[in-house]
Amino acid sequence: MTDWQRDDDVRAHVLVQDERVVGYGELWFDAEEDEVELARIIVAPDARGKGLGRLLVRGLLAQAAAAGHHDIFLRVHPDNATALRCYRAAGFAPVDPALAATWNKTQPVDYAWLRHDPEASGA
């Protein structure tokens, strides 16, 4: 995980509960495209099902907005129904299928690509 954070365009964040790290997530900034991708969102297995993933995602969204970015994306394995529910609850919606197909050309799987819609989340 240490190597993940070496890129200047990557900002790592942790979610701490009772002095224990229970979540991890990154913001990948793309200055050229003026957008941010939420990435590597992980919640400790014994902390899942308690709303912490949603809390972590909302915190990452707040950090992206504070940095001046409002075009925010993420990708998730299409079989990860739990994560998809979490992201939809946080205001993410699927991107246009043609755009997703373009982005998936260089990916190992056909990810579900989502874009944050502030109106959908009340943010």
VMD Tcl script that builds the backbone (N, CA, C; Angstrom):
set m [mol new atoms 369]
animate dup $m
set s [atomselect $m all]
$s set {name element resname resid chain x y z} {
  {N N MET 1 A 0.818 -1.198 0.000}
  {CA C MET 1 A 0.000 0.000 0.000}
  {C C MET 1 A 0.859 1.260 0.000}
  {N N THR 2 A 2.019 1.190 0.576}
  {CA C THR 2 A 2.888 2.368 0.624}
  {C C THR 2 A 3.211 2.850 -0.780}
  {N N ASP 3 A 3.489 1.927 -1.695}
  {CA C ASP 3 A 3.811 2.304 -3.067}
  {C C ASP 3 A 2.639 2.990 -3.764}
  {N N TRP 4 A 1.413 2.675 -3.377}
  {CA C TRP 4 A 0.240 3.295 -3.996}
  {C C TRP 4 A 0.274 4.814 -3.835}
  {N N GLN 5 A 0.848 5.298 -2.771}
  {CA C GLN 5 A 0.775 6.715 -2.424}
  {C C GLN 5 A 1.942 7.538 -2.948}
  {N N ARG 6 A 2.830 6.950 -3.709}
  {CA C ARG 6 A 4.028 7.667 -4.153}
  {C C ARG 6 A 3.765 8.654 -5.290}
  {N N ASP 7 A 2.715 8.478 -6.031}
  {CA C ASP 7 A 2.386 9.353 -7.151}
  {C C ASP 7 A 1.926 10.709 -6.616}
  {N N ASP 8 A 2.447 11.794 -7.180}
  {CA C ASP 8 A 2.092 13.143 -6.734}
  {C C ASP 8 A 0.612 13.456 -6.913}
  {N N ASP 9 A -0.050 12.755 -7.837}
  {CA C ASP 9 A -1.456 13.016 -8.119}
  {C C ASP 9 A -2.398 12.169 -7.273}
  {N N VAL 10 A -1.848 11.411 -6.337}
  {CA C VAL 10 A -2.640 10.528 -5.488}
  {C C VAL 10 A -2.635 11.044 -4.055}
  {N N ARG 11 A -3.811 11.149 -3.471}
  {CA C ARG 11 A -3.947 11.546 -2.064}
  {C C ARG 11 A -4.652 10.428 -1.323}
  {N N ALA 12 A -3.969 9.853 -0.357}
  {CA C ALA 12 A -4.513 8.756 0.435}
  {C C ALA 12 A -5.222 9.291 1.672}
  {N N HIS 13 A -6.300 8.623 2.040}
  {CA C HIS 13 A -7.076 8.998 3.222}
  {C C HIS 13 A -7.453 7.737 3.974}
  {N N VAL 14 A -7.519 7.851 5.293}
  {CA C VAL 14 A -7.957 6.732 6.113}
  {C C VAL 14 A -9.167 7.154 6.943}
  {N N LEU 15 A -9.968 6.163 7.277}
  {CA C LEU 15 A -11.095 6.354 8.172}
  {C C LEU 15 A -10.741 5.634 9.470}
  {N N VAL 16 A -10.776 6.379 10.557}
  {CA C VAL 16 A -10.373 5.844 11.858}
  {C C VAL 16 A -11.589 5.809 12.773}
  {N N GLN 17 A -11.726 4.679 13.464}
  {CA C GLN 17 A -12.804 4.531 14.448}
  {C C GLN 17 A -12.198 3.896 15.699}
  {N N ASP 18 A -12.405 4.535 16.827}
  {CA C ASP 18 A -11.841 4.032 18.090}
  {C C ASP 18 A -10.339 3.768 17.971}
  {N N GLU 19 A -9.632 4.725 17.384}
  {CA C GLU 19 A -8.169 4.678 17.231}
  {C C GLU 19 A -7.679 3.531 16.342}
  {N N ARG 20 A -8.558 2.996 15.495}
  {CA C ARG 20 A -8.197 1.903 14.590}
  {C C ARG 20 A -8.587 2.288 13.171}
  {N N VAL 21 A -7.681 2.051 12.230}
  {CA C VAL 21 A -8.002 2.316 10.832}
  {C C VAL 21 A -9.005 1.268 10.363}
  {N N VAL 22 A -10.161 1.727 9.924}
  {CA C VAL 22 A -11.208 0.817 9.453}
  {C C VAL 22 A -11.503 1.000 7.967}
  {N N GLY 23 A -10.917 2.039 7.367}
  {CA C GLY 23 A -11.152 2.276 5.953}
  {C C GLY 23 A -10.006 3.014 5.308}
  {N N TYR 24 A -9.890 2.825 4.003}
  {CA C TYR 24 A -8.835 3.459 3.214}
  {C C TYR 24 A -9.422 3.824 1.862}
  {N N GLY 25 A -9.026 4.970 1.343}
  {CA C GLY 25 A -9.443 5.373 0.000}
  {C C GLY 25 A -8.497 6.418 -0.549}
  {N N GLU 26 A -8.468 6.510 -1.871}
  {CA C GLU 26 A -7.584 7.471 -2.525}
  {C C GLU 26 A -8.364 8.390 -3.461}
  {N N LEU 27 A -7.800 9.559 -3.648}
  {CA C LEU 27 A -8.248 10.490 -4.682}
  {C C LEU 27 A -7.143 10.546 -5.719}
  {N N TRP 28 A -7.481 10.258 -6.960}
  {CA C TRP 28 A -6.527 10.353 -8.067}
  {C C TRP 28 A -6.886 11.605 -8.855}
  {N N PHE 29 A -6.049 12.619 -8.771}
  {CA C PHE 29 A -6.302 13.892 -9.435}
  {C C PHE 29 A -5.746 13.870 -10.854}
  {N N ASP 30 A -6.542 14.333 -11.791}
  {CA C ASP 30 A -6.121 14.461 -13.190}
  {C C ASP 30 A -6.274 15.930 -13.564}
  {N N ALA 31 A -5.192 16.689 -13.419}
  {CA C ALA 31 A -5.234 18.127 -13.690}
  {C C ALA 31 A -5.543 18.416 -15.147}
  {N N GLU 32 A -5.041 17.586 -16.046}
  {CA C GLU 32 A -5.270 17.797 -17.473}
  {C C GLU 32 A -6.762 17.718 -17.822}
  {N N GLU 33 A -7.460 16.774 -17.212}
  {CA C GLU 33 A -8.894 16.597 -17.473}
  {C C GLU 33 A -9.758 17.357 -16.459}
  {N N ASP 34 A -9.128 17.941 -15.424}
  {CA C ASP 34 A -9.830 18.650 -14.361}
  {C C ASP 34 A -10.892 17.754 -13.717}
  {N N GLU 35 A -10.460 16.537 -13.331}
  {CA C GLU 35 A -11.368 15.597 -12.702}
  {C C GLU 35 A -10.629 14.786 -11.646}
  {N N VAL 36 A -11.404 14.063 -10.863}
  {CA C VAL 36 A -10.866 13.231 -9.792}
  {C C VAL 36 A -11.523 11.861 -9.881}
  {N N GLU 37 A -10.706 10.828 -9.619}
  {CA C GLU 37 A -11.257 9.483 -9.508}
  {C C GLU 37 A -11.068 9.008 -8.076}
  {N N LEU 38 A -12.148 8.517 -7.466}
  {CA C LEU 38 A -12.047 7.858 -6.178}
  {C C LEU 38 A -11.565 6.444 -6.459}
  {N N ALA 39 A -10.592 5.981 -5.684}
  {CA C ALA 39 A -9.990 4.681 -5.990}
  {C C ALA 39 A -9.584 3.950 -4.709}
  {N N ARG 40 A -9.397 2.658 -4.889}
  {CA C ARG 40 A -8.902 1.781 -3.815}
  {C C ARG 40 A -9.665 1.981 -2.516}
  {N N ILE 41 A -10.956 1.984 -2.612}
  {CA C ILE 41 A -11.809 2.167 -1.445}
  {C C ILE 41 A -11.957 0.812 -0.755}
  {N N ILE 42 A -11.481 0.765 0.481}
  {CA C ILE 42 A -11.438 -0.492 1.227}
  {C C ILE 42 A -11.981 -0.247 2.633}
  {N N VAL 43 A -12.856 -1.140 3.088}
  {CA C VAL 43 A -13.318 -1.121 4.472}
  {C C VAL 43 A -12.915 -2.455 5.092}
  {N N ALA 44 A -12.383 -2.404 6.298}
  {CA C ALA 44 A -11.961 -3.615 6.994}
  {C C ALA 44 A -13.119 -4.610 7.043}
  {N N PRO 45 A -12.851 -5.874 6.771}
  {CA C PRO 45 A -13.927 -6.877 6.736}
  {C C PRO 45 A -14.809 -6.889 7.980}
  {N N ASP 46 A -14.220 -6.745 9.159}
  {CA C ASP 46 A -15.028 -6.790 10.378}
  {C C ASP 46 A -15.776 -5.482 10.654}
  {N N ALA 47 A -15.569 -4.465 9.810}
  {CA C ALA 47 A -16.246 -3.178 9.976}
  {C C ALA 47 A -17.317 -2.955 8.904}
  {N N ARG 48 A -17.489 -3.911 8.032}
  {CA C ARG 48 A -18.451 -3.756 6.934}
  {C C ARG 48 A -19.891 -3.895 7.439}
  {N N GLY 49 A -20.803 -3.319 6.654}
  {CA C GLY 49 A -22.216 -3.407 6.986}
  {C C GLY 49 A -22.665 -2.427 8.050}
  {N N LYS 50 A -21.825 -1.442 8.341}
  {CA C LYS 50 A -22.130 -0.465 9.392}
  {C C LYS 50 A -22.212 0.962 8.854}
  {N N GLY 51 A -22.221 1.110 7.531}
  {CA C GLY 51 A -22.298 2.436 6.938}
  {C C GLY 51 A -20.964 3.153 6.822}
  {N N LEU 52 A -19.876 2.482 7.164}
  {CA C LEU 52 A -18.573 3.136 7.130}
  {C C LEU 52 A -18.087 3.374 5.706}
  {N N GLY 53 A -18.433 2.503 4.788}
  {CA C GLY 53 A -18.064 2.714 3.391}
  {C C GLY 53 A -18.692 3.989 2.850}
  {N N ARG 54 A -19.953 4.166 3.157}
  {CA C ARG 54 A -20.652 5.384 2.721}
  {C C ARG 54 A -20.028 6.611 3.366}
  {N N LEU 55 A -19.676 6.512 4.635}
  {CA C LEU 55 A -19.021 7.619 5.337}
  {C C LEU 55 A -17.677 7.940 4.690}
  {N N LEU 56 A -16.904 6.911 4.367}
  {CA C LEU 56 A -15.612 7.096 3.713}
  {C C LEU 56 A -15.778 7.758 2.349}
  {N N VAL 57 A -16.734 7.293 1.560}
  {CA C VAL 57 A -16.964 7.870 0.225}
  {C C VAL 57 A -17.377 9.330 0.349}
  {N N ARG 58 A -18.247 9.640 1.279}
  {CA C ARG 58 A -18.667 11.039 1.452}
  {C C ARG 58 A -17.498 11.915 1.886}
  {N N GLY 59 A -16.617 11.375 2.709}
  {CA C GLY 59 A -15.428 12.122 3.111}
  {C C GLY 59 A -14.502 12.376 1.934}
  {N N LEU 60 A -14.324 11.366 1.080}
  {CA C LEU 60 A -13.499 11.541 -0.117}
  {C C LEU 60 A -14.118 12.572 -1.057}
  {N N LEU 61 A -15.437 12.533 -1.201}
  {CA C LEU 61 A -16.119 13.532 -2.031}
  {C C LEU 61 A -15.895 14.941 -1.489}
  {N N ALA 62 A -15.954 15.090 -0.189}
  {CA C ALA 62 A -15.735 16.407 0.421}
  {C C ALA 62 A -14.315 16.888 0.167}
  {N N GLN 63 A -13.340 15.985 0.246}
  {CA C GLN 63 A -11.950 16.357 -0.026}
  {C C GLN 63 A -11.764 16.769 -1.481}
  {N N ALA 64 A -12.408 16.050 -2.397}
  {CA C ALA 64 A -12.310 16.396 -3.820}
  {C C ALA 64 A -12.922 17.771 -4.078}
  {N N ALA 65 A -14.075 18.025 -3.485}
  {CA C ALA 65 A -14.733 19.325 -3.657}
  {C C ALA 65 A -13.895 20.438 -3.045}
  {N N ALA 66 A -13.306 20.189 -1.880}
  {CA C ALA 66 A -12.468 21.195 -1.225}
  {C C ALA 66 A -11.247 21.530 -2.076}
  {N N ALA 67 A -10.804 20.576 -2.884}
  {CA C ALA 67 A -9.663 20.807 -3.777}
  {C C ALA 67 A -10.104 21.499 -5.066}
  {N N GLY 68 A -11.396 21.780 -5.172}
  {CA C GLY 68 A -11.903 22.513 -6.331}
  {C C GLY 68 A -12.368 21.638 -7.486}
  {N N HIS 69 A -12.526 20.352 -7.254}
  {CA C HIS 69 A -12.948 19.442 -8.323}
  {C C HIS 69 A -14.378 18.981 -8.090}
  {N N HIS 70 A -15.171 19.053 -9.152}
  {CA C HIS 70 A -16.559 18.631 -9.037}
  {C C HIS 70 A -16.918 17.560 -10.056}
  {N N ASP 71 A -15.997 17.235 -10.948}
  {CA C ASP 71 A -16.191 16.140 -11.888}
  {C C ASP 71 A -15.488 14.932 -11.291}
  {N N ILE 72 A -16.273 14.067 -10.664}
  {CA C ILE 72 A -15.715 12.991 -9.846}
  {C C ILE 72 A -16.242 11.646 -10.338}
  {N N PHE 73 A -15.318 10.722 -10.552}
  {CA C PHE 73 A -15.647 9.401 -11.078}
  {C C PHE 73 A -15.151 8.316 -10.140}
  {N N LEU 74 A -15.609 7.109 -10.379}
  {CA C LEU 74 A -15.017 5.927 -9.795}
  {C C LEU 74 A -15.369 4.747 -10.673}
  {N N ARG 75 A -14.634 3.671 -10.479}
  {CA C ARG 75 A -14.924 2.430 -11.186}
  {C C ARG 75 A -15.006 1.323 -10.162}
  {N N VAL 76 A -15.848 0.352 -10.459}
  {CA C VAL 76 A -16.052 -0.751 -9.535}
  {C C VAL 76 A -16.288 -2.010 -10.355}
  {N N HIS 77 A -15.835 -3.128 -9.811}
  {CA C HIS 77 A -16.079 -4.398 -10.492}
  {C C HIS 77 A -17.595 -4.582 -10.587}
  {N N PRO 78 A -18.104 -4.964 -11.747}
  {CA C PRO 78 A -19.555 -5.044 -11.930}
  {C C PRO 78 A -20.235 -6.076 -11.032}
  {N N ASP 79 A -19.492 -7.027 -10.485}
  {CA C ASP 79 A -20.076 -8.036 -9.602}
  {C C ASP 79 A -20.100 -7.611 -8.131}
  {N N ASN 80 A -19.579 -6.435 -7.827}
  {CA C ASN 80 A -19.505 -5.970 -6.445}
  {C C ASN 80 A -20.789 -5.196 -6.096}
  {N N ALA 81 A -21.865 -5.946 -5.870}
  {CA C ALA 81 A -23.178 -5.342 -5.627}
  {C C ALA 81 A -23.189 -4.465 -4.377}
  {N N THR 82 A -22.471 -4.864 -3.347}
  {CA C THR 82 A -22.437 -4.082 -2.106}
  {C C THR 82 A -21.824 -2.708 -2.362}
  {N N ALA 83 A -20.693 -2.671 -3.068}
  {CA C ALA 83 A -20.050 -1.386 -3.373}
  {C C ALA 83 A -20.937 -0.539 -4.281}
  {N N LEU 84 A -21.560 -1.165 -5.268}
  {CA C LEU 84 A -22.446 -0.420 -6.164}
  {C C LEU 84 A -23.582 0.236 -5.383}
  {N N ARG 85 A -24.173 -0.473 -4.426}
  {CA C ARG 85 A -25.234 0.114 -3.596}
  {C C ARG 85 A -24.698 1.297 -2.789}
  {N N CYS 86 A -23.508 1.136 -2.233}
  {CA C CYS 86 A -22.883 2.202 -1.449}
  {C C CYS 86 A -22.676 3.448 -2.309}
  {N N TYR 87 A -22.122 3.257 -3.497}
  {CA C TYR 87 A -21.808 4.394 -4.364}
  {C C TYR 87 A -23.078 5.064 -4.881}
  {N N ARG 88 A -24.080 4.289 -5.206}
  {CA C ARG 88 A -25.354 4.886 -5.654}
  {C C ARG 88 A -25.986 5.704 -4.518}
  {N N ALA 89 A -25.901 5.192 -3.300}
  {CA C ALA 89 A -26.444 5.917 -2.147}
  {C C ALA 89 A -25.691 7.219 -1.901}
  {N N ALA 90 A -24.433 7.274 -2.321}
  {CA C ALA 90 A -23.624 8.489 -2.163}
  {C C ALA 90 A -23.786 9.439 -3.346}
  {N N GLY 91 A -24.662 9.090 -4.303}
  {CA C GLY 91 A -24.958 10.003 -5.405}
  {C C GLY 91 A -24.229 9.720 -6.695}
  {N N PHE 92 A -23.708 8.516 -6.875}
  {CA C PHE 92 A -23.054 8.161 -8.126}
  {C C PHE 92 A -24.053 7.494 -9.060}
  {N N ALA 93 A -23.889 7.757 -10.352}
  {CA C ALA 93 A -24.743 7.162 -11.384}
  {C C ALA 93 A -23.862 6.694 -12.538}
  {N N PRO 94 A -24.300 5.677 -13.263}
  {CA C PRO 94 A -23.489 5.166 -14.375}
  {C C PRO 94 A -23.206 6.235 -15.429}
  {N N VAL 95 A -21.996 6.192 -15.988}
  {CA C VAL 95 A -21.666 7.072 -17.104}
  {C C VAL 95 A -22.319 6.512 -18.362}
  {N N ASP 96 A -22.309 7.277 -19.415}
  {CA C ASP 96 A -22.836 6.832 -20.697}
  {C C ASP 96 A -22.138 5.525 -21.101}
  {N N PRO 97 A -22.877 4.521 -21.571}
  {CA C PRO 97 A -22.264 3.239 -21.931}
  {C C PRO 97 A -21.131 3.357 -22.955}
  {N N ALA 98 A -21.235 4.273 -23.898}
  {CA C ALA 98 A -20.162 4.438 -24.889}
  {C C ALA 98 A -18.883 4.944 -24.216}
  {N N LEU 99 A -19.031 5.857 -23.256}
  {CA C LEU 99 A -17.866 6.362 -22.523}
  {C C LEU 99 A -17.246 5.245 -21.686}
  {N N ALA 100 A -18.078 4.467 -21.011}
  {CA C ALA 100 A -17.569 3.347 -20.219}
  {C C ALA 100 A -16.821 2.359 -21.108}
  {N N ALA 101 A -17.345 2.084 -22.290}
  {CA C ALA 101 A -16.683 1.149 -23.213}
  {C C ALA 101 A -15.316 1.680 -23.622}
  {N N THR 102 A -15.216 2.974 -23.861}
  {CA C THR 102 A -13.940 3.592 -24.227}
  {C C THR 102 A -12.942 3.456 -23.084}
  {N N TRP 103 A -13.374 3.774 -21.874}
  {CA C TRP 103 A -12.479 3.700 -20.720}
  {C C TRP 103 A -12.079 2.259 -20.413}
  {N N ASN 104 A -12.944 1.308 -20.699}
  {CA C ASN 104 A -12.649 -0.088 -20.386}
  {C C ASN 104 A -11.712 -0.751 -21.394}
  {N N LYS 105 A -11.430 -0.093 -22.503}
  {CA C LYS 105 A -10.553 -0.696 -23.517}
  {C C LYS 105 A -9.193 -1.086 -22.961}
  {N N THR 106 A -8.687 -0.343 -22.013}
  {CA C THR 106 A -7.353 -0.619 -21.464}
  {C C THR 106 A -7.410 -1.282 -20.085}
  {N N GLN 107 A -8.588 -1.683 -19.658}
  {CA C GLN 107 A -8.753 -2.249 -18.325}
  {C C GLN 107 A -8.778 -3.778 -18.364}
  {N N PRO 108 A -8.443 -4.427 -17.265}
  {CA C PRO 108 A -8.453 -5.891 -17.233}
  {C C PRO 108 A -9.851 -6.502 -17.235}
  {N N VAL 109 A -10.854 -5.743 -16.796}
  {CA C VAL 109 A -12.253 -6.171 -16.828}
  {C C VAL 109 A -13.103 -4.988 -17.269}
  {N N ASP 110 A -14.335 -5.263 -17.639}
  {CA C ASP 110 A -15.262 -4.189 -17.977}
  {C C ASP 110 A -15.877 -3.652 -16.685}
  {N N TYR 111 A -15.230 -2.632 -16.137}
  {CA C TYR 111 A -15.710 -2.036 -14.901}
  {C C TYR 111 A -17.025 -1.300 -15.121}
  {N N ALA 112 A -17.768 -1.147 -14.030}
  {CA C ALA 112 A -18.895 -0.223 -14.007}
  {C C ALA 112 A -18.307 1.132 -13.635}
  {N N TRP 113 A -18.432 2.095 -14.543}
  {CA C TRP 113 A -17.917 3.452 -14.309}
  {C C TRP 113 A -19.067 4.332 -13.857}
  {N N LEU 114 A -18.831 5.087 -12.804}
  {CA C LEU 114 A -19.861 5.943 -12.232}
  {C C LEU 114 A -19.341 7.363 -12.100}
  {N N ARG 115 A -20.245 8.316 -12.252}
  {CA C ARG 115 A -19.921 9.743 -12.081}
  {C C ARG 115 A -20.791 10.280 -10.945}
  {N N HIS 116 A -20.189 11.124 -10.124}
  {CA C HIS 116 A -20.957 11.704 -9.022}
  {C C HIS 116 A -21.929 12.752 -9.542}
  {N N ASP 117 A -23.152 12.656 -9.042}
  {CA C ASP 117 A -24.199 13.615 -9.373}
  {C C ASP 117 A -24.640 14.259 -8.056}
  {N N PRO 118 A -24.144 15.479 -7.761}
  {CA C PRO 118 A -24.454 16.107 -6.471}
  {C C PRO 118 A -25.948 16.208 -6.188}
  {N N GLU 119 A -26.759 16.382 -7.215}
  {CA C GLU 119 A -28.206 16.494 -6.996}
  {C C GLU 119 A -28.799 15.172 -6.527}
  {N N ALA 120 A -28.217 14.066 -6.959}
  {CA C ALA 120 A -28.735 12.753 -6.566}
  {C C ALA 120 A -28.423 12.433 -5.107}
  {N N SER 121 A -27.361 13.029 -4.573}
  {CA C SER 121 A -26.959 12.719 -3.199}
  {C C SER 121 A -27.355 13.795 -2.216}
  {N N GLY 122 A -27.876 14.894 -2.720}
  {CA C GLY 122 A -28.196 16.006 -1.842}
  {C C GLY 122 A -26.976 16.772 -1.393}
  {N N ALA 123 A -25.822 16.496 -2.039}
  {CA C ALA 123 A -24.571 17.172 -1.659}
  {C C ALA 123 A -24.503 18.553 -2.238}
}
mol reanalyze $m
mol bondsrecalc $m
mol representation Tube
mol addrep $m
